[in-house]
């Protein structure tokens, strides 16, 4: 499975990777799915601040790009789970050093005004 080609992402590997995770919530979604498969409601609770509409759109984009798998179960009530594909797992592995860099170089939080 390959990632969907996006305009302007061909000139370097970093640009190609960033074009796939360019949504505000995508990195958080991918991280949550790295823990285990999740249902929509779980993701909604685990990614604070994301609206249902935006979460649904970002999940569709990640699925289109081949990073996540959407599994719909034929049950009543309907159940849908999202999980990482091997490509998504590979991307999360590639982002681990970036996360470590961010932890080491985190800017100090600003103090609350007195």
C-alpha positions as a printed Julia matrix, in Angstrom:
114×3 Matrix{Float64}:
   0.0    0.0    0.0
   1.35   3.43  -0.87
   0.54   6.89   0.3
  -1.59   9.09  -1.97
   0.55  11.46  -4.04
  -0.05  15.12  -3.31
   0.99  18.1   -5.43
   4.23  19.74  -4.35
   5.33  16.81  -2.19
   7.71  15.32  -4.74
  10.78  17.48  -4.2
  11.93  15.82  -0.95
  10.98  13.08   1.48
  10.27  15.49   4.34
   7.76  17.42   2.2
   6.07  14.16   1.23
   5.78  13.08   4.86
   4.57  16.47   6.03
   1.91  16.57   3.32
   0.42  13.39   4.81
   0.36  14.64   8.43
  -0.48  18.27   7.68
  -3.82  18.23   9.55
  -3.86  19.77  13.02
  -5.01  16.54  14.7
  -3.46  13.83  12.52
  -0.33  13.27  14.6
  -2.43  12.91  17.77
  -4.78  10.5   16.01
  -1.88   8.4   14.75
  -0.33   8.33  18.22
  -3.59   7.19  19.84
  -4.01   4.47  17.22
  -0.46   3.26  17.87
  -1.63   2.2   21.34
  -4.45  -0.04  20.01
  -7.43   0.08  17.63
  -9.95   2.73  18.67
 -13.57   3.57  18.03
 -14.63   7.05  16.91
 -15.98   8.02  20.33
 -12.75   6.96  22.02
 -10.72   9.08  19.63
 -13.07  12.01  20.2
 -12.4   11.8   23.95
  -8.66  11.14  23.63
  -7.96  14.03  21.24
  -9.24  17.03  23.21
 -10.38  20.02  21.21
 -11.19  18.22  17.97
 -14.76  18.51  16.7
 -16.64  15.47  15.4
 -16.71  16.96  11.9
 -12.96  17.57  11.81
 -12.16  14.2   13.37
 -14.27  12.43  10.75
 -12.58  14.39   7.95
  -9.07  13.72   9.27
  -9.84  10.01   9.68
 -11.09   9.87   6.07
  -7.89  11.56   4.86
  -5.69   9.2    6.85
  -7.63   6.25   5.44
  -7.34   7.61   1.88
  -3.59   8.03   2.4
  -3.3    4.4    3.49
  -2.22   5.14   7.06
  -5.25   3.78   8.89
  -7.77   1.01   8.33
 -11.49   1.45   9.01
 -13.25  -1.77  10.0
 -17.06  -1.71  10.1
 -18.64  -4.63  11.94
 -22.07  -5.91  10.97
 -23.61  -5.57  14.43
 -26.49  -3.77  16.1
 -25.64  -1.1   17.07
 -23.05  -0.63  14.32
 -19.43  -0.7   15.45
 -16.5    0.84  13.58
 -12.87   0.57  14.66
  -9.84   2.39  13.32
  -6.36   0.91  13.39
  -2.96   1.63  11.9
  -1.91  -0.03   8.68
   1.71  -1.18   8.3
   2.37   2.14   6.5
   0.89   4.05   9.46
   2.98   2.02  11.91
   6.06   2.8    9.82
   5.23   6.52   9.9
   4.79   6.44  13.69
   8.18   4.75  14.0
   9.69   7.47  11.83
   8.11  10.18  14.01
   9.55   8.79  17.27
  12.88  10.65  16.92
  10.96  13.86  16.17
   8.95  13.36  19.38
  12.15  12.76  21.34
  13.65  15.93  19.86
  10.51  17.87  20.84
  10.72  16.57  24.4
  14.36  17.61  24.7
  13.81  21.08  23.2
  10.41  21.93  24.61
   9.99  25.62  25.24
   9.38  26.52  28.88
   5.74  27.2   29.65
   4.96  30.82  30.3
   4.13  31.74  33.85
   0.58  32.7   34.73
   0.18  36.43  35.39
  -0.04  37.23  39.09
